[in-house]
């Protein structure tokens, strides 16, 4: 136990909120890359779609876990 939390509780917290914070950071980074490279509307859309598919997979995993737990 660390600070009164089990390893499972700590891992669950960081897999949920830590990865969520990382996704927000990646959104900012992709926006900066699109702006600095002057990608245009189409290029920016493609960059965000690529990231969006990863985010969709993460959210789908969380939903499936919630549905399948007893």
Residue pairs with C-beta under 8 A, 6 or more apart in sequence:
2 10
5 13
16 62
19 58
23 54
23 55
23 58
26 51
27 48
27 51
30 47
30 48
30 51
31 44
33 39
33 47
34 43
34 44
34 47
34 48
37 43
39 47
